């Protein structure tokens, strides 16, 4: 499960190999918005708030299947799969995400 604020690795598309921070997750459409990735040009008409208008760059959402959670390794940011683990924390059971590549908590 990828959450807001996680660092993800782009696996497919024009931005393949890039990493970025997750800004938004849409669970119904199964898409995420990644900072600095999948940028598109948008023609904006002038309004009262922005009278100039013009061409602006906007980040577009990416489908969840095209990204993987990224973890730090010796080689840098690498993609990983995650598993859930239940641990005891002060008498309470807590579910945590664990990297399959490194075995560390995320």
VEXBA-931118 format. One line per field, with one value per residue: residue number from 0; x, y, z of N, C-alpha, C in turn. Coordinates in Angstrom, 2 decimals. Atoms other than C-alpha are relative to their C-alpha. Layout:
N
seq <- c(NUM, ...)
n_x <- c(X, ...)
n_y <- c(Y, ...)
n_z <- c(Z, ...)
ca_x <- c(X, ...)
ca_y <- c(Y, ...)
ca_z <- c(Z, ...)
c_x <- c(X, ...)
c_y <- c(Y, ...)
c_z <- c(Z, ...)
This chain:
106
seq <- c(0, 1, 2, 3, 4, 5, 6, 7, 8, 9, 10, 11, 12, 13, 14, 15, 16, 17, 18, 19, 20, 21, 22, 23, 24, 25, 26, 27, 28, 29, 30, 31, 32, 33, 34, 35, 36, 37, 38, 39, 40, 41, 42, 43, 44, 45, 46, 47, 48, 49, 50, 51, 52, 53, 54, 55, 56, 57, 58, 59, 60, 61, 62, 63, 64, 65, 66, 67, 68, 69, 70, 71, 72, 73, 74, 75, 76, 77, 78, 79, 80, 81, 82, 83, 84, 85, 86, 87, 88, 89, 90, 91, 92, 93, 94, 95, 96, 97, 98, 99, 100, 101, 102, 103, 104, 105)
n_x <- c(0.84, -0.77, 0.67, -0.46, -1.29, -0.97, -0.80, 0.30, -0.83, 0.86, -0.43, 0.30, 0.40, -1.03, -0.80, -0.51, -1.26, 0.00, 0.63, 0.66, 0.82, 1.43, 0.74, 1.41, 0.39, 1.43, 0.23, 1.09, -0.53, -1.27, -1.05, -0.72, -0.62, -1.39, -0.64, -1.01, 0.08, 1.16, 0.40, 0.63, 0.25, 1.42, 0.25, 0.88, 0.61, -0.13, 1.15, -0.20, -1.07, -1.24, 0.42, -0.90, 0.25, -1.19, -0.22, -0.55, -0.35, 0.82, -0.26, 1.16, -0.07, -0.55, 0.67, -0.78, -0.76, -1.20, -0.97, -0.36, -0.55, -1.46, -0.73, -1.41, -0.97, -1.36, -0.01, 0.88, 1.43, 0.36, 1.39, 0.20, 1.37, 0.19, 0.85, 0.51, -0.44, 0.61, -0.99, 0.47, -0.55, 0.54, 1.23, 0.94, -0.43, -0.06, -0.36, -1.00, -0.43, -1.39, -0.55, -0.46, -1.39, -0.93, 0.50, 0.17, 1.30, 0.13)
n_y <- c(-1.18, -1.23, -1.07, -1.36, -0.28, 1.04, -0.17, 1.08, 0.19, 0.15, 1.21, -0.01, -1.28, -0.95, -0.37, 1.23, -0.12, -1.15, 0.17, -1.22, 0.08, 0.09, -1.16, 0.33, 1.36, 0.16, 1.44, 0.44, 0.11, 0.70, -0.83, -0.84, -1.19, 0.02, -1.31, -0.13, 1.10, 0.01, -1.39, -0.30, -1.42, -0.32, -1.36, -0.62, -1.27, -1.04, -0.20, -1.17, 0.32, 0.09, -0.64, 0.26, 1.29, 0.54, 1.44, 0.39, 1.41, 0.63, 1.42, 0.85, 1.24, 1.23, 1.18, 0.65, 1.14, -0.48, -0.48, 0.89, -0.71, -0.07, 0.01, -0.33, 1.09, -0.47, -0.48, -1.17, 0.31, 1.20, 0.41, 1.16, 0.38, -0.12, 0.97, -0.49, 0.80, -0.42, 0.00, -0.41, -1.31, -0.41, 0.73, -0.15, 0.57, -1.05, 0.48, -0.85, 0.39, 0.45, 0.12, 1.35, -0.09, -0.21, 0.59, -1.05, -0.68, -1.21)
n_z <- c(0.00, 0.11, -0.73, 0.25, -0.61, 0.34, 1.20, 0.92, 1.18, 1.18, 0.69, 1.42, 0.57, 0.42, -1.17, -0.57, -0.71, -0.89, -1.30, -0.45, -1.21, 0.28, -0.47, -0.18, 0.37, 0.28, -0.13, 0.89, 1.37, -0.12, 0.57, -0.94, 0.54, -0.44, 0.16, 1.04, 0.95, 0.90, 0.22, 1.28, 0.22, 0.02, 0.44, -0.99, 0.39, -1.02, -0.89, -0.85, -0.94, 0.78, 1.25, 1.11, 0.62, 0.64, -0.05, -1.29, -0.13, -1.03, -0.24, 0.24, -0.80, 0.56, -0.55, -1.06, 0.50, 0.68, -0.97, -1.09, -1.13, 0.08, -1.27, 0.15, -0.11, 0.30, 1.39, 0.10, -0.13, 0.76, -0.22, -0.86, -0.34, -1.44, -0.69, -1.28, -1.13, -1.26, -1.07, -1.33, -0.38, -1.30, -0.28, 1.11, 1.26, 1.01, 1.33, 0.63, 1.34, 0.01, 1.35, 0.33, 0.46, -1.10, -1.23, -0.99, -0.07, 0.83)
ca_x <- c(0.00, 1.50, 0.70, 1.02, 4.60, 6.23, 9.02, 8.14, 10.09, 8.46, 8.58, 7.06, 6.35, 8.27, 9.53, 10.80, 13.58, 12.72, 11.80, 9.50, 7.42, 3.71, 1.49, -1.95, -3.50, -6.88, -8.02, -11.18, -9.37, -6.22, -3.98, -1.35, 0.13, 3.94, 5.97, 7.92, 6.78, 4.35, 4.28, 2.02, 1.53, -1.87, -3.17, -4.74, -7.15, -6.72, -9.01, -9.48, -7.15, -4.51, -5.13, -2.13, -3.01, -0.61, 0.89, 1.49, 3.03, 0.77, 1.53, -0.84, -1.77, -0.11, -1.76, -0.62, 0.54, 3.22, 5.02, 6.83, 7.79, 11.45, 13.88, 17.45, 20.16, 23.91, 23.20, 20.74, 16.94, 15.72, 12.18, 10.81, 7.68, 6.16, 4.70, 2.71, 3.91, 2.27, 4.55, 4.01, 4.41, 3.83, 1.14, -0.60, -0.46, 0.60, 0.68, 3.77, 5.02, 8.27, 10.48, 11.02, 14.36, 15.97, 13.74, 13.46, 10.36, 9.07)
ca_y <- c(0.00, 3.28, 6.29, 10.05, 11.15, 7.86, 7.85, 5.81, 4.50, 4.85, 1.44, 2.24, 5.12, 8.19, 8.86, 5.30, 5.13, 8.39, 8.63, 11.13, 11.86, 10.97, 14.05, 12.43, 8.94, 8.28, 4.84, 4.75, 5.39, 3.59, 6.49, 8.56, 12.01, 12.07, 15.27, 16.21, 13.19, 12.86, 16.61, 17.87, 21.32, 22.94, 26.03, 28.31, 31.08, 34.40, 34.93, 37.71, 35.92, 35.20, 37.77, 36.75, 33.09, 31.16, 27.68, 26.06, 22.72, 20.38, 17.00, 14.26, 11.11, 7.73, 4.33, 2.41, -0.57, 1.60, 2.52, 0.68, 1.82, 2.96, 2.21, 3.38, 0.79, 0.96, 1.51, 4.36, 4.39, 0.93, -0.41, -2.92, -4.87, -4.64, -7.08, -6.45, -7.64, -7.55, -6.54, -6.08, -2.45, -1.86, -4.53, -3.41, -5.20, -2.86, -3.60, -2.25, -2.27, -4.13, -3.93, -7.28, -6.07, -4.94, -6.46, -3.10, -1.26, 1.48)
ca_z <- c(0.00, -1.11, 1.07, 0.76, 1.43, 0.32, -2.24, -5.32, -8.33, -11.79, -13.54, -16.95, -19.30, -20.42, -16.87, -16.31, -13.72, -11.96, -8.30, -6.62, -3.54, -3.54, -3.27, -3.50, -3.66, -5.31, -4.11, -6.25, -9.54, -8.30, -9.33, -7.57, -8.12, -7.97, -7.53, -10.68, -12.73, -15.68, -16.37, -19.16, -20.69, -20.19, -21.97, -19.36, -20.26, -18.46, -15.46, -12.92, -10.50, -13.17, -15.93, -18.01, -18.63, -20.88, -20.95, -17.55, -16.55, -14.56, -12.94, -14.09, -12.12, -12.74, -12.32, -9.21, -11.27, -12.92, -9.70, -6.92, -3.45, -3.34, -0.50, 0.09, -0.56, -1.21, -4.94, -4.23, -4.48, -5.57, -6.09, -3.62, -2.86, 0.60, 3.07, 6.22, 9.59, 13.03, 15.92, 19.68, 20.76, 24.45, 24.73, 21.53, 18.22, 15.42, 11.68, 9.90, 6.31, 5.69, 2.59, 0.88, -0.55, 2.72, 5.41, 7.19, 8.38, 6.11)
c_x <- c(0.88, -0.81, 0.57, 1.31, 1.06, 0.81, -0.24, 0.95, -0.95, 0.53, -0.23, -0.31, 1.19, 0.93, 0.60, 1.37, 0.07, -0.62, -0.62, -0.85, -1.47, -0.71, -1.44, -0.25, -1.50, -0.30, -1.10, 0.49, 1.31, 1.14, 0.68, 0.60, 1.40, 0.65, 1.07, -0.02, -1.30, -0.57, -0.57, -0.22, -1.51, -0.15, -1.07, -0.51, 0.18, -1.28, 0.27, 1.13, 1.36, -0.28, 0.88, -0.33, 1.29, 0.07, 0.67, 0.30, -0.75, 0.41, -1.28, 0.13, 0.55, -0.73, 0.94, 0.85, 1.31, 1.06, 0.29, 0.59, 1.53, 0.60, 1.46, 0.84, 1.38, 0.08, -0.83, -1.44, -0.34, -1.45, -0.08, -1.48, -0.11, -0.84, -0.41, 0.43, -0.65, 1.07, -0.67, 0.66, -0.67, -1.32, -1.05, 0.58, -0.11, 0.42, 0.97, 0.31, 1.49, 0.45, 0.46, 1.45, 0.97, -0.44, -0.23, -1.41, 0.01, -0.74)
c_y <- c(1.24, 1.13, 1.35, 0.24, -1.06, 0.40, -1.20, 0.04, -0.24, -1.17, 0.04, 1.41, 0.89, 0.37, -1.21, 0.23, 1.17, -0.37, 1.34, -0.27, 0.03, 1.20, -0.33, -1.42, -0.03, -1.49, -0.50, -0.20, -0.77, 0.75, 0.79, 1.18, 0.08, 1.34, -0.06, -1.09, 0.09, 1.41, 0.17, 1.50, 0.21, 1.47, 0.60, 1.33, 1.01, 0.15, 1.26, -0.24, -0.04, 0.61, -0.33, -1.31, -0.56, -1.51, -0.32, -1.50, -0.59, -1.47, -0.79, -1.29, -1.18, -1.17, -0.70, -1.16, 0.41, 0.54, -1.08, 0.85, -0.04, 0.01, 0.32, -1.25, 0.57, 0.60, 1.25, -0.40, -1.18, -0.36, -1.24, -0.33, 0.09, -1.15, 0.62, -0.96, 0.55, -0.11, 0.44, 1.32, 0.46, -0.68, 0.13, -0.66, 1.09, -0.63, 1.00, -0.52, -0.32, -0.16, -1.43, 0.01, 0.08, -0.64, 1.02, 0.56, 1.24, 1.05)
c_z <- c(0.00, 0.64, -0.40, 0.75, -0.27, -1.22, -0.89, -1.20, -1.18, -0.84, -1.50, -0.46, -0.33, 1.15, 0.70, 0.64, 0.95, 1.34, 0.40, 1.22, -0.38, 0.62, 0.34, -0.46, -0.20, -0.01, -0.92, -1.42, -0.05, -0.70, 1.11, -0.74, 0.59, -0.35, -1.09, -1.06, -0.79, -0.18, -1.40, -0.08, -0.08, -0.40, 0.91, -0.53, 1.13, 0.80, 0.82, 1.00, -0.70, -1.37, -1.20, -0.73, -0.56, 0.12, 1.33, -0.01, 1.19, 0.14, -0.17, 0.81, -0.79, 0.64, 0.99, -0.50, -0.66, 0.94, 1.04, 1.12, -0.09, 1.40, -0.29, 0.19, -0.28, -1.40, -0.19, 0.23, -0.90, 0.27, 0.87, 0.08, 1.52, 0.51, 1.32, 1.10, 1.26, 1.08, 1.30, 0.33, 1.29, 0.33, -1.09, -1.24, -1.08, -1.33, -0.64, -1.40, 0.04, -1.44, -0.24, -0.45, 1.16, 1.30, 1.10, -0.02, -0.87, 0.80)
